[in-house]
C-alpha cells in the first residue's frame, strides 16, 4: 500500500489549494462589499446598475460606402454611323442600292452603242433596272397576245449562267453573277422596242426580219462593249458578242413568233 501512497502524492503535483479557493467569493449583487471581484477583466459590479438613456453615448451612424470593385475598362458609348438625327441618315433608295443616276447612265450607254462605257459604273451589281426591263418586255408581249413571262425569266436565268461561266473562263479578273445579270438585263432594252413594234404590225415579213436582225445586233454589241470595258478584255469583243447574239436571238424569236 505504501507504493500506492507514493504514486498518489507524486501524480499531478500542483499549487492549487482548496482552502484558498473557499476564501474567494464573488458578489454578483453589486453591493461593492469585500466579496466584489473583477473576473477575467470584466467588472460584474457594473452589470446590474441602471444607466439613464441621456447618459448613454449615442452610436455614430455608418457613413461608409459599400465596396465596389474597380472596373478593368471604361465602357464606351457606341457612336451611330450616320448620326443621331434623321437628317444625317442616307435616303432609303441609297440603302437599298438603287441609284437613279447610275441607272440612267447605263440606259444611255445601251441606247447609244458608240458611246464609251464607264467600267466603274458597269461593274456594279444593279438589278433594279434589269427587273424593270424584264417586266416591260413581258408586258409588251402580253399586249401582243403572248403570255411568255415564264419563258422570259427562264431563258434569262439560263443565259446569265452561261455567260457567267464563259466570261470567267475568258477574263483574267473574273466577274460576278450579279454583274452579268445586270449588264444583260440593261441590254434587253432594244428588245422591248422590237416587242412594241410586234403589237402594231407583224414582224414575219422582210421588214420584220431586217428589224429583228438589227435589234439583235444592237443588243449584242452593247452588251459586249460593256463587258469588254468592265473586264478589260481588249480585242475580244467579237468573241463576247457572239454568245450574246445567241441569247438575244431567242428573245427575238419569242417576239416575232
VENRAZI-V714404 format. One record per residue. PHI is phi in radians with two decimals (* if undefined). PSI is psi in whole degrees, -180 to 180 (none if undefined). OMEGA is omega in whole degrees, 0 to 359 (999 if undefined). Layout:
BEGIN
phi=PHI psi=PSI omega=OMEGA
phi=PHI psi=PSI omega=OMEGA
END
This chain:
BEGIN
phi=* psi=-29 omega=179
phi=-1.08 psi=-30 omega=178
phi=-1.16 psi=-38 omega=179
phi=-1.23 psi=-35 omega=179
phi=-1.15 psi=-40 omega=177
phi=-1.13 psi=-38 omega=178
phi=-1.17 psi=-35 omega=181
phi=-1.24 psi=-35 omega=181
phi=-1.38 psi=-28 omega=181
phi=-1.50 psi=-13 omega=187
phi=-1.61 psi=130 omega=179
phi=0.95 psi=65 omega=177
phi=-1.34 psi=128 omega=182
phi=-2.59 psi=164 omega=179
phi=-1.67 psi=10 omega=181
phi=-1.31 psi=132 omega=182
phi=-2.12 psi=135 omega=179
phi=-1.21 psi=-35 omega=181
phi=-1.14 psi=-40 omega=179
phi=-1.16 psi=-36 omega=181
phi=-1.22 psi=-33 omega=180
phi=-1.27 psi=-23 omega=181
phi=-1.43 psi=-18 omega=182
phi=-1.60 psi=126 omega=178
phi=-2.38 psi=160 omega=185
phi=-2.12 psi=139 omega=178
phi=-1.75 psi=101 omega=179
phi=-1.53 psi=-5 omega=180
phi=-1.47 psi=-11 omega=177
phi=1.38 psi=27 omega=181
phi=-1.38 psi=-18 omega=179
phi=1.35 psi=18 omega=181
phi=-1.36 psi=-163 omega=182
phi=-1.26 psi=-10 omega=180
phi=-1.64 psi=4 omega=178
phi=-1.33 psi=138 omega=182
phi=-2.70 psi=139 omega=173
phi=-1.49 psi=127 omega=183
phi=-2.02 psi=125 omega=176
phi=1.01 psi=36 omega=176
phi=1.40 psi=7 omega=181
phi=-2.08 psi=129 omega=182
phi=-1.54 psi=104 omega=180
phi=-1.28 psi=-15 omega=179
phi=-1.23 psi=-20 omega=180
phi=-1.60 psi=-1 omega=187
phi=-1.31 psi=-40 omega=185
phi=-1.60 psi=2 omega=181
phi=-1.38 psi=146 omega=179
phi=-1.62 psi=129 omega=179
phi=-1.94 psi=124 omega=180
phi=-1.10 psi=151 omega=181
phi=-1.09 psi=-32 omega=182
phi=-1.28 psi=-19 omega=179
phi=-1.58 psi=-10 omega=179
phi=-1.29 psi=144 omega=179
phi=-1.30 psi=125 omega=180
phi=-1.19 psi=140 omega=179
phi=-1.32 psi=134 omega=179
phi=-1.29 psi=132 omega=179
phi=-1.19 psi=150 omega=181
phi=-1.34 psi=118 omega=183
phi=-1.93 psi=10 omega=180
phi=-1.36 psi=178 omega=179
phi=-2.06 psi=150 omega=177
phi=-1.20 psi=136 omega=182
phi=-1.16 psi=126 omega=177
phi=-2.12 psi=127 omega=180
phi=-1.16 psi=142 omega=179
phi=-1.24 psi=141 omega=180
phi=-1.34 psi=138 omega=181
phi=-1.26 psi=-26 omega=181
phi=-2.49 psi=157 omega=179
phi=-1.69 psi=115 omega=181
phi=-1.17 psi=136 omega=180
phi=-1.80 psi=143 omega=178
phi=-1.35 psi=124 omega=180
phi=-1.12 psi=132 omega=180
phi=-1.57 psi=132 omega=178
phi=-1.15 psi=149 omega=185
phi=-1.24 psi=-39 omega=184
phi=-1.85 psi=5 omega=180
phi=1.79 psi=175 omega=183
phi=-1.60 psi=-17 omega=184
phi=-1.68 psi=155 omega=177
phi=-1.21 psi=-22 omega=180
phi=-1.21 psi=-26 omega=182
phi=-1.46 psi=-10 omega=182
phi=-1.34 psi=147 omega=180
phi=-1.27 psi=161 omega=177
phi=-1.10 psi=158 omega=182
phi=-1.13 psi=-39 omega=180
phi=-1.14 psi=-33 omega=178
phi=-1.21 psi=-37 omega=177
phi=-1.17 psi=-32 omega=178
phi=-1.42 psi=-6 omega=179
phi=1.45 psi=21 omega=180
phi=-1.82 psi=115 omega=180
phi=-2.11 psi=109 omega=183
phi=-1.17 psi=-28 omega=179
phi=-1.17 psi=-44 omega=178
phi=-1.21 psi=-35 omega=177
phi=-1.10 psi=-42 omega=180
phi=-1.17 psi=-40 omega=179
phi=-1.15 psi=-39 omega=177
phi=-1.18 psi=-37 omega=179
phi=-1.14 psi=-41 omega=178
phi=-1.16 psi=-34 omega=178
phi=-1.14 psi=-37 omega=178
phi=-1.28 psi=-41 omega=181
phi=-1.23 psi=-24 omega=179
phi=-1.99 psi=94 omega=186
phi=-1.12 psi=-27 omega=182
phi=-1.52 psi=-3 omega=179
phi=-1.35 psi=140 omega=180
phi=-1.27 psi=129 omega=182
phi=-1.46 psi=143 omega=176
phi=-1.51 psi=113 omega=184
phi=-1.14 psi=-33 omega=181
phi=-1.18 psi=-34 omega=179
phi=-1.41 psi=-39 omega=183
phi=-1.26 psi=-17 omega=180
phi=-1.49 psi=6 omega=180
phi=-1.47 psi=153 omega=178
phi=-1.65 psi=86 omega=181
phi=-2.01 psi=114 omega=182
phi=-1.93 psi=5 omega=179
phi=-1.23 psi=-48 omega=179
phi=-1.13 psi=-46 omega=178
phi=-1.03 psi=-37 omega=178
phi=-1.13 psi=-40 omega=178
phi=-1.15 psi=-41 omega=181
phi=-1.21 psi=-36 omega=177
phi=-1.16 psi=-41 omega=177
phi=-1.15 psi=-39 omega=178
phi=-1.16 psi=-39 omega=178
phi=-1.13 psi=-43 omega=177
phi=-1.15 psi=-34 omega=179
phi=-1.20 psi=-40 omega=178
phi=-1.19 psi=-36 omega=174
phi=-1.15 psi=-34 omega=178
phi=-1.18 psi=-35 omega=177
phi=-1.16 psi=-28 omega=177
phi=-1.48 psi=4 omega=179
phi=1.50 psi=22 omega=182
phi=-2.10 psi=113 omega=178
phi=-1.63 psi=93 omega=188
phi=-2.22 psi=31 omega=181
phi=-1.12 psi=-39 omega=179
phi=-1.12 psi=-41 omega=178
phi=-1.16 psi=-38 omega=181
phi=-1.08 psi=-49 omega=182
phi=-1.27 psi=-35 omega=178
phi=-1.18 psi=-46 omega=179
phi=-1.17 psi=-35 omega=178
phi=-1.11 psi=-44 omega=181
phi=-1.14 psi=-43 omega=180
phi=-1.17 psi=-40 omega=179
phi=-1.15 psi=-40 omega=178
phi=-1.14 psi=-39 omega=178
phi=-1.15 psi=-42 omega=178
phi=-1.14 psi=-43 omega=178
phi=-1.18 psi=-33 omega=178
phi=-1.11 psi=-45 omega=179
phi=-1.17 psi=-40 omega=182
phi=-1.19 psi=-44 omega=182
phi=-1.22 psi=-33 omega=177
phi=-1.21 psi=-27 omega=176
phi=-1.39 psi=-32 omega=184
phi=-1.52 psi=-32 omega=185
phi=-1.65 psi=157 omega=179
phi=-1.51 psi=-32 omega=183
phi=-1.50 psi=-29 omega=184
phi=1.52 psi=164 omega=183
phi=-2.54 psi=152 omega=179
phi=-1.55 psi=160 omega=180
phi=-1.18 psi=-35 omega=178
phi=-1.14 psi=-37 omega=178
phi=-1.16 psi=-41 omega=178
phi=-1.12 psi=-44 omega=179
phi=-1.13 psi=-36 omega=180
phi=-1.16 psi=-46 omega=182
phi=-1.18 psi=-45 omega=179
phi=-1.15 psi=-32 omega=178
phi=-1.22 psi=-40 omega=177
phi=-1.17 psi=-37 omega=180
phi=-1.32 psi=0 omega=174
phi=-1.38 psi=-6 omega=183
phi=-1.04 psi=-44 omega=177
phi=-1.10 psi=-27 omega=178
phi=-1.20 psi=-24 omega=175
phi=-1.20 psi=-37 omega=176
phi=-1.11 psi=-39 omega=179
phi=-1.13 psi=-43 omega=178
phi=-1.21 psi=-27 omega=175
phi=-1.23 psi=-38 omega=175
phi=-1.13 psi=-32 omega=180
phi=-1.18 psi=-20 omega=177
phi=-1.28 psi=-34 omega=185
phi=-1.48 psi=-49 omega=182
phi=-2.45 psi=167 omega=183
phi=-1.38 psi=142 omega=180
phi=-1.79 psi=14 omega=184
phi=-1.59 psi=3 omega=176
phi=-1.62 psi=-170 omega=180
phi=-1.14 psi=-40 omega=179
phi=-1.12 psi=-41 omega=180
phi=-1.13 psi=-37 omega=179
phi=-1.16 psi=-43 omega=179
phi=-1.12 psi=-43 omega=180
phi=-1.12 psi=-39 omega=180
phi=-1.15 psi=-42 omega=178
phi=-1.11 psi=-39 omega=178
phi=-1.15 psi=-40 omega=180
phi=-1.17 psi=-39 omega=179
phi=-1.13 psi=-43 omega=177
phi=-1.11 psi=-37 omega=179
phi=-1.10 psi=-49 omega=182
phi=-1.13 psi=-45 omega=183
phi=-1.21 psi=-37 omega=179
phi=-1.16 psi=-42 omega=179
phi=-1.14 psi=-43 omega=181
phi=-1.15 psi=-44 omega=180
phi=-1.15 psi=-36 omega=178
phi=-1.09 psi=-42 omega=181
phi=-1.20 psi=-41 omega=180
phi=-1.13 psi=-40 omega=180
phi=-1.14 psi=-39 omega=181
phi=-1.24 psi=-39 omega=184
phi=-1.36 psi=-31 omega=185
phi=-1.85 psi=3 omega=179
phi=0.96 psi=55 omega=180
phi=-1.99 psi=66 omega=181
phi=-1.18 psi=138 omega=178
phi=1.45 psi=6 omega=181
phi=-2.12 psi=22 omega=185
phi=-1.17 psi=-40 omega=180
phi=-1.14 psi=-35 omega=178
phi=-1.17 psi=-31 omega=178
phi=-1.44 psi=-33 omega=183
phi=-1.23 psi=-28 omega=182
phi=-1.14 psi=-51 omega=177
phi=-1.16 psi=-29 omega=176
phi=-1.14 psi=-39 omega=178
phi=-1.14 psi=-37 omega=177
phi=-1.11 psi=-40 omega=180
phi=-1.16 psi=-48 omega=181
phi=-1.27 psi=-22 omega=174
phi=-1.12 psi=-34 omega=176
phi=-1.15 psi=-41 omega=178
phi=-1.13 psi=-37 omega=179
phi=-1.16 psi=-37 omega=177
phi=-1.11 psi=-36 omega=177
phi=-1.13 psi=-39 omega=180
phi=-1.25 psi=-37 omega=184
phi=-1.36 psi=-46 omega=185
phi=-1.83 psi=none omega=999
END
